[in-house]
Amino acid sequence: VDLYSLSYYGSGSLKSYLDYWAKYAPANELFGKKNVMIGEYGIKMEDGRVSGNEEVQSRYLRSIRQEAKDWSVPYIFLFWLTDQDSKANNEGSFGLVDLAGHKRGAWEDLYKSYGL
């Protein structure tokens, strides 16, 4: 196994979460002991921690990216780029783009973080 993929939608310390799982993942040649990646992360706009506030969503996603970088996570994937029809699948508004095509503040934040 090269990398173990974890999902993170939590409110606690990402570092603690990564440390916990890394101790069970045997080291390998390519990534050593820190052979864990974030396969998906995000937060719903309706989450009580966000309550529809785009800036709060942006700060949360930015903090997760920074914590992952500080821990030396080799790859991190934002799971939802666009919202899903919550009536169809009960997923709600995780996306950086809503159903009407409006880019949320987190879109610009992510865009800028890649120097684009």
C-alpha positions as CSV (number, residue, x, y, z in Angstrom):
1,V,0.0,0.0,0.0
2,D,1.4,3.4,-0.9
3,L,-1.1,5.7,0.8
4,Y,-4.1,5.3,3.2
5,S,-7.0,7.6,2.3
6,L,-9.0,9.2,5.1
7,S,-12.2,11.3,5.0
8,Y,-12.4,14.3,7.3
9,Y,-15.5,16.3,8.1
10,G,-14.7,16.7,11.8
11,S,-14.5,19.5,14.2
12,G,-11.6,18.3,16.2
13,S,-7.9,18.4,15.5
14,L,-7.0,17.2,12.1
15,K,-3.4,16.5,13.4
16,S,-4.7,14.2,16.1
17,Y,-6.9,12.4,13.6
18,L,-3.9,11.9,11.2
19,D,-1.6,10.9,14.1
20,Y,-4.1,8.3,15.2
21,W,-4.4,6.7,11.9
22,A,-0.7,7.0,10.9
23,K,0.3,4.8,13.9
24,Y,-1.7,1.9,12.4
25,A,-0.4,2.4,8.8
26,P,2.9,0.6,8.2
27,A,5.6,2.8,6.9
28,N,6.6,2.5,3.2
29,E,9.5,3.5,1.0
30,L,7.7,6.4,-0.8
31,F,6.1,8.2,2.1
32,G,7.7,6.8,5.3
33,K,5.5,6.8,8.4
34,K,3.3,9.7,7.2
35,N,1.7,7.7,4.4
36,V,-1.8,9.1,4.9
37,M,-3.7,11.4,2.5
38,I,-7.0,13.2,2.8
39,G,-9.3,11.6,0.2
40,E,-12.2,13.9,0.9
41,Y,-12.9,16.8,3.3
42,G,-15.6,19.5,3.5
43,I,-18.3,21.1,5.5
44,K,-22.0,21.7,4.7
45,M,-23.2,25.3,4.6
46,E,-26.1,24.2,6.8
47,D,-23.7,22.8,9.5
48,G,-24.2,24.5,12.8
49,R,-20.6,25.6,12.7
50,V,-21.2,27.4,9.4
51,S,-24.9,28.3,9.5
52,G,-24.9,29.5,5.9
53,N,-21.9,31.9,6.3
54,E,-19.6,31.6,3.4
55,E,-16.7,33.2,5.3
56,V,-16.9,30.6,8.0
57,Q,-16.9,27.8,5.4
58,S,-13.8,29.4,3.8
59,R,-12.0,29.6,7.1
60,Y,-12.8,26.0,7.9
61,L,-11.6,24.7,4.6
62,R,-8.5,26.9,4.7
63,S,-7.6,25.6,8.2
64,I,-7.9,22.0,7.1
65,R,-5.6,22.7,4.1
66,Q,-3.1,24.4,6.4
67,E,-3.2,21.6,9.1
68,A,-2.7,19.0,6.3
69,K,0.2,20.9,4.9
70,D,1.8,21.3,8.4
71,W,1.5,17.5,8.9
72,S,3.0,16.9,5.5
73,V,-0.1,15.3,3.9
74,P,1.0,14.5,0.4
75,Y,-2.4,14.8,-1.2
76,I,-5.7,16.4,-0.1
77,F,-8.9,16.3,-2.1
78,L,-12.0,18.5,-1.7
79,F,-14.9,16.2,-2.2
80,W,-17.6,18.5,-3.4
81,L,-16.9,21.1,-6.1
82,T,-20.5,21.8,-6.7
83,D,-23.6,21.4,-4.6
84,Q,-25.8,18.3,-5.1
85,D,-29.6,18.4,-5.2
86,S,-30.3,17.7,-1.6
87,K,-33.8,16.5,-2.4
88,A,-32.4,13.8,-4.6
89,N,-29.6,12.5,-2.3
90,N,-29.8,14.3,1.0
91,E,-26.3,15.6,0.6
92,G,-26.9,19.3,0.8
93,S,-24.5,22.1,0.1
94,F,-21.0,21.0,0.6
95,G,-19.9,22.5,-2.7
96,L,-17.9,25.6,-3.5
97,V,-20.5,26.4,-6.2
98,D,-24.2,26.3,-5.4
99,L,-26.9,24.9,-7.6
100,A,-27.5,28.2,-9.3
101,G,-23.9,28.4,-10.3
102,H,-22.9,31.0,-7.7
103,K,-19.2,30.6,-6.6
104,R,-19.0,30.8,-2.9
105,G,-16.2,32.6,-1.1
106,A,-14.4,29.3,-0.5
107,W,-14.0,29.0,-4.3
108,E,-12.0,32.2,-4.6
109,D,-10.0,31.3,-1.5
110,L,-9.0,27.9,-2.9
111,Y,-8.3,29.4,-6.3
112,K,-6.0,32.0,-4.8
113,S,-4.2,29.3,-2.6
114,Y,-3.0,27.7,-5.8
115,G,-1.7,31.0,-7.1
116,L,-4.2,31.2,-10.0
